[in-house]
Amino acid sequence: MYGIGMVLVKAGGILLMPFYWKALTPEDFGVFAIFQIVTQFLVIVFDWGISGAVQRCYHEWGRDAADFIGASYLIHVFFNLIPILILYCYSDYISALLFGNDFPIEFFKAGVVNTYFSLLSNVPQSLYRSMEQSKKFTLLSAMQFVLSSTLALISLYGFKLGLKGYVYSYLFANIIFSLYYVFDIGRIAKITFKKIYYVTILTYAIPTVPAAILDGMGGIFDRLFLEKYVSSGTLGLYSIARQIAGAYNLLLVSLKTAWLPAIYKIVSTGNNGKEVLEKMTSKYVYVVAIFAAAVAYLAADAILLVGEPKYYGVAKFVPIIILGYFVQGVGHVTGRGLDLAKKTQYYWIMYFFGVSIGIVSIYYLAPKYGAWGAGAAYFISVLVREIIQFLLSNYFYPRKIELLKFFAFVPFFAMGYFLTAVVNTPYVLADLIIKMVILGSLSAIFGVYIFGPNIFKELKKIFLSRVKL
């Protein structure tokens, strides 16, 4: 339910993109990318690892859950006010230092404000997942998307406010729903000032902060450093490619969102989660590989169908970004181990090396290859990070991994990309259909290898058991 809802929300955002493209320029999206970077990074820093602690430890809190939830939320609501206010007061200096004097400072300030209200939603959303309130989680996500999108379209087409209206629509919607989260969490949390609850939460959470900051850097360093090497228009195209690939990444996040509370619950209640992880790994890789291939193969034709020439350059950046997201997604299932073994103090190792190598790569590749070099640096960074995570996770929480099936995606992805790249008829829609046939054929072959030759019989049996003819 979590996954379906979040994917539908992201799909709605993708469908609305042509409307935004007509009203905004690639340069506008370059500025909007900085606004997003500011919020994403600061939310990770000022979360203090609290939302992760809530998700990981909720099932262990028992009767004290209300006190722990209250303590967690107080940290976000009150303790973060001072650092956020300091950042806002010094926004002019910080913005100029990071992005130069040409960047509109008001959007940096908007990102700082957006950070605070985003933090107010972190603990409630983690709590909904842990409490398995999937309908509530999905409904609130969908409602916030509808509000922000409606405001954005009205501001762009009704009031002609351009980029300012686009940014402030998302900020206003975030404020509205954050106030609801404050009200909702107040109904189930207990306000407490007992030291034991804060110490217990922060003992788990604080060691994860360096890793979370490095992880946040890993997600934005390509756009952050790319801003120094290319125009805002190129940065905008690259950011849109990240957004399109983000539809796939949201699928990965949705799967992770649904899976992690379940596996944490299994482990916390004394059952062995290793067998479940062992059985699902190759099947998970198959699912995420199919969706990765679909976005990489079909993105260019989908953009051509929209018919906005100024955005045709987006397509060339999508495949390399998709590869990075795919490797990251595989890490969601093969890299579960440090958290299950409560060895979160080692997370910083994988993020440190991933980010460090990524930054070195972008300094070498971006000046020569521009945005494509940034995408390659991002892929290298994620690959290094996930290899280290895999090794550490299986050291502290060893389990079987079917490596041959794990690496089977390489020829699948490469062959499909080659075959779809040579498709070039006079009609875009015809190209799209042919590529979908190629994708479907290779997916079937790949599926037989992963699941075995009886997969189609099993699917037929499931279909007939659920559908009355």
N, C-alpha and C positions, 0 to 999 in steps of 0.2 A: 504493500500500500504506500509506504514511504517513497519507494522508487518510482512507482507509477505517477504519483502526484507531482513529484519534483520534475520528472521528465516532461509531463504535460505542461507544467509551468514554463520550463525552458523551451519546449517546442512552440509555445505561444509567443515567447520572446523572439524566436527565430522567424516566425511568420510575420511578426510586426517589423522586422528589420528593414524591409523595403520601404516602408512608410517613413522610417527615421532617415534612411539614406536620401530620400527625396528632399527632406527638409534640412539636413545637415551635410557638412562637407567632411572629407577625410581629416582635414585639419581639426575640425571640431571633435572628432572621435579621438584624435591624438591628445587633446586637452582633457577629454572625459577619461581617458586611460590613466592620466596622472591623478585625477580625482579618485578613481577606483583604487589605484596603488596606495595612495595615502591612507584610505580607509582600511584596506585589507591588511596592511602592515601594522598600523596602530592598533587595530582590533586584536591581532595576535599578541602584541606586546602587552597591552593592558588587560587582556583576559587573565593573565597570571596563571594560566593552566587550569583555571577553576572549572570551566565547562567540561574539560576532559576528565577532571576528578569526579564531577557529578555523574558522568556517564559510566565511568569505570567502577565507582564505589557505591552507587545507589543501592544495589541489592545487598550490600553488606551493612548498611546503616540501621536497618531494622526499625525499632521503635523511635530511634533518635533522628529519623530521616527529616522530620520537619525542622529540627534545630540545625542540622547540617545544611539544609536548603536555605534557610534564613541567613545563616552565616555566609554562605557562598554568594548570595545575592547582595547582601550588604556591602561586600567587598567591591562589587561592580557598581552599585548605585552611589555610594558615598566616597569610598576610598579613591576612586578614579577621578573624582571631580577636580581635585587640585592639579594633578599632572595635565589633565585635558585643558583646564583654564590657562595654565602656564604656556602650553603649546599654542593655544589660540592667541594669547597676548603677544607672543613672539613669532607669529606666523609670517610676518613680512620678511624678517631676517632669515628664518629657516627656509621659506619658499625660494628666496633669491639664492641662497647658498646651494640648495639641491637642484633647482630647475632653471636658474637664471632669472634675470630681471624681466624677460619677455613673457614669462608665464603669468597668467592672470591670478593675482593673489587671492581674489575672492573665492576661487574654486579650491584653493588649498585650505582656506578657512572652512569652506563648506565640507571638505573631507574630514577635517578635525571634528566639527560638530557631528557629522554623520557617524564618526567613530563612537562617540559616547552613546548615542541612541542604539547603535548596532550592538554594543556591549550589553544593553539591557535585555536583548533577546537571546543572548548566548545560553545562559543557564536554563531559562524556560524551555528552549528548543531541545537541549540535551536531556532535560527532565521528561519531556514528552516522549522522546525516543526510548528512554529507560523504562518508563511506565507503560510502553507499548500503546500509546494513544495516537495511533497512526492517522486516524480520521481527523482528529483535531489539528495535528501537525500539518497535514496536507491541506486542510481547509484554510488555515491561517496563511500558509504560504501562497495559496491560490488567490486569496482575497487581497493580500498585499501586492501581488503581481498585478491584479486587475486595477487596483487603485492607482498604483504608480504608472502603469501603462496608459490609463485613461487620462490622468493629469498630464502626462508627457504629450500625448496626442493633442489634447486641448491647447496646451501651451504652444505647441509647434504650429498647429494649423488654425487654431482659433484666435490666439493672441499674437502669433508671430514672434515669440520670445526667443527663438533660436536655442543656442546651447545653454544659456542661463535657465530657460524654462525647462529644458531636458534634465539638467542637473538637479534643480530645486524640486522637481516633481518627485524624483527618487528620494530626496532628503525628506520632504514633507511626508510622504507615505511611510517612511521608516520611523519618523517621529510619532505618527498616529498609532502605529502598531506596537511601538515600544511602550507607549503609555498603557496599552491594553495588557501587555505582558507584565508590567508592574502590578496592575490590578489583579491579574490572574494568579500570579505567583504569591501575592499577598494572602490569597484564600487558603493556601496549603502550607505556607512557610510559617515558622515561628521565629519572632525576633528574639535573638539571644546575644548576650555579650560575654558568655562564658568562654574563657580562654581555650578550653579543651577542643571545642569545635573548630575554631579557627586554626589552631595548631595542627590538628589532624588533617584538615583539608589542605593546608599549605604545605605540610610535610610531603604529601603525595604530589601536589601541583607544582610547587616551585622548581623541583629538579627538572621538570619538563619544559620550563620557560626558555632556557637557552636553545634547546632543540626546536621549540616552536618558533622562535625568532629566526633561527637559521632556516627552518622550513618555510617560513613566510618570505624570507629573502630568496629562497629557491623558486618560489612561485612568481616573483615580480622582477628579479634582477635583470632579466632579458629586456623588459620594457624600460626599466629604470636607467640602465646603461645605454640602451639603444637610443634614448632621447638625446644623447650627446653626439651621436654619429649621423643621424638622418634627420630629415625634415619632419615637422609635425604631421604632414600629410602621409608620409610613409609610415610613421609611427601609428597613425590612425588606421591605415590599411592592415598593418601587422596586428594591431589590437582587435580589429574586427575579425581577423583570422583566428585569433585566440578566442574570441566570443563564439564563432561558429564551432571551433573545436571544443569550446566549453560546453556545447550541447551534449557532446559525447562524454566530457569530463563529469557533467552533472549525473549522467547515468552511472558512472563509476562511483561518484560520491553517494548516490542514492542506494546503490547496492551495498556500499560500505556502511551507510547509515542504518540500513535494515539489518545487516549481518552482525555488526559489532555488538549491539546490545544483546543479541541472541547468544553469541558465543561467550560474552562476559557472564551472562546468566548461567549458562551451562557450567562454566568453570567455577563460578562462585557458589553454586549449589552442590559442588563436589563431584560432578560427572566429568568424564574425560572428553575434552573437546578435540583431542588429536585425531580420532577416527573420523570425525565429521570434516575436519580440515583436510585430511588426506584424501577423502572421497571427492571433495568438491573442487580441489585445486585445478585439475586439468579441464574440468567442465566449465569452471569459471573463466579460465583462459580462453576457451572456445567462444564463449558468449561475448566477452569483451573484445576479442579479435574480430568477430563478425561486424560488430558495430563500428569499430575503428576503421575497418576496411570500407564500410559503407560510406562513412563521412569523407574519407580520403579519396575514394574513387569518384564520388558523385558531386563533390562540392563545386567544382568548376562549372559543370553544366547547370547546376541549380542557380548559381550566380548569373550565368548567361541568360537564363530564363527570366530573371528579374528585369533585365534590360537597363541597368544603370552603368554605363561605360566607365564612369569615374571610380567604380569599385571592382572592376575586373581584375585588378592586380592583387586582390585579396587571395584568390584561389591558390596561387603558387606557394603561399606560406602554410597552407592548411596541413598537408601531409606530414611535414617534419614536426609540427606541433602535436599532431595526432599521435605520432610515434612516442613522443615524450609522455603524453597522457596515458597511452597504452601501457608503457613500462611502469608508470606510477600506479596504474590500476592493478596490474599483476602483483605489484608489491603489497597491495591491500590484503591479498589472500596468502601469498607466500611469505610475507614479512611479519605475520602475526606471531609473536613470540616474546618480544621484549616486554610488551604490555601484559601479556598473559602470565609471564613469569615475574611481573612487577620489577623489571630491571630497566625502568625508564631512564635511569641515570646514564645509560649508555646511548640514548638516542642522539645526543649531540655529535657523536662520532660520525655517523652516516651523513647528517646534515652539514657538518663542518666540511667534510671532504667533498660532498656534492656541490655545495655552494662555492667553495674555493676553486675547484676545478672549473665550474661553470663560469665564474668571473674571469679566470685566466683565459678560458676559451673565447669568451665574448670580446675581450680586449684584443685577441688575435684575429678573430673571424669577422667581427662587425665592421672594422675599418675597411676590410677587403670585400666582404660580401653583403654588407648592409643588413637588412632585416632577415634575409635568409640565413646569414651567419649567426644572428641572434637566436633563431629557431634551432640551428644546429647546436649552439652552445647550451641551450635549454635541454635538448635531448641528451647530450653528453652528461650534463649535470645530474639529470634524473637517473640515467643508466648507472652511473657510479654510485649514487645514493642507494638505489634499490639493490644493487649487488651486495653492498656492505650490510644493508638491513637484512637481506636474505641470510647471509653468513652468520650475523649476530643472533638473529631470531632462531635459527636452527641449531645454534650452539647452546642457547639457554633453554629452548623449548623444542628439542629434536623431534622430527617426524619425517615420514617418507614423502618424497616429492618425485613424481614421474617426469624426470627431466626430458626424456625424448618427446613426450607429448607436450611438455612445457615449451620446447623450442620449435615445435612443428609450425607455429604461426609464422616463422620467418619465410620459408618457401611459399606458404599460402599468401602472405601479404605481398611479397615481391612479385610472384607470378601474376597475381591479380592486377597489381599496379601497372606492370608492363603491358598486359593485354588490354586494359582499359585506356592506357595512354595512346595506343595506336588506333583507337576507334575515332574516326573523323568523317562523319557523313555531312551532307549539306544542311541537316536538320538537327537542332539541339535536342529536341524531344526524342528523336530516333537514337541519338548517341546515348541519352540517358537510359532508354529502355534496353539497349544492347549491353550497357555496362551493368545494369541490374541483373540481366540474365547471366552474365559472367560471374557476378558476385554470388548469385544463387547456386550456380553449378559448383563453384569452388567450395562454397559453404557446405554443400551436401557431401562432397568428397572428404572435406576436412572433418565433418561430423561423423562419418563412418569410421574414420581413423581414431577419433577421440572416444566415441561411445561404443564402437563395435558395429558389426554388420546387421545386428537386429534392431538398430535404432528406429528404422522406419516402421517395423512391425509394432514396436512399443508405442510409437506416436499414434499409429492407427488405432491401437487398442484403447489408448487414452481418449482419443477423439470420439470413438464409437461409444465409450462408456459415459461420455458427457453430453453427447448430442443424440437426440431421438430423431431418427429418420422416418 
